[in-house]
Amino acid sequence: MSNRFNRTSIYALNKKDPDAVVYPTADGKQVRVTCDDFPSEADFLAFKAWSDENFHEEENLEHRESNHTLSMDDLSEAALAVPADDVVMIRRQEQAEKRRKEKELVIQMKDKLTDIQFRRAEQLVFNVWRARMGKRGEHRRILSASFLQKTARFKLGKRGPAPRSV
């Protein structure tokens, strides 16, 4: 069985010594205030009760803080890494360019497919997306241009684009 007594805890030191109030000085030395240092035993007991309660509250606060604190040594370097501003800007530009190309591709797809073919392809993409993302509760409509492109190639084959209905 391990010894759970924390020798540096002011609360534990005071609890262990009921005949004195123990507190550390600024340089780390421990000072003991006993009943002899007070005018009466009643004054000492009142001060002892107050200090024990105060030290107990501080101990509880320290435990709450330490229970919700993670040491930097326990974290991986990847968790502490923050991308540079230029890297973030480049990623944003790349994402914007990708969205722009996808929109252009969707417009090209609309020109090559009939309205019914496009709606079917769009519905197929949406159903696949909903099956994948529905598990996480995300329900917004996203049109995957790359999937539409594959669908259009399959539908068009070597025959060329389907005639557009007017």
Secondary structure, 3 states (H helix, E strand, C coil): CCCCCCCCCHHHHHHHCCCEEEEECCCCCEEEEEHHHCCCHHHHHHHHHHHHHHHHHHHHHHHHHHHCCCCHHHCCHHHHCCCCHHHHHHHHHHHHHHHHHHHHHHHHHHHHCCHHHHHHHHHHHHHHHHHHHHHHCCCCCCCCHHHHHHHHHHHHCCCCCCCCCC
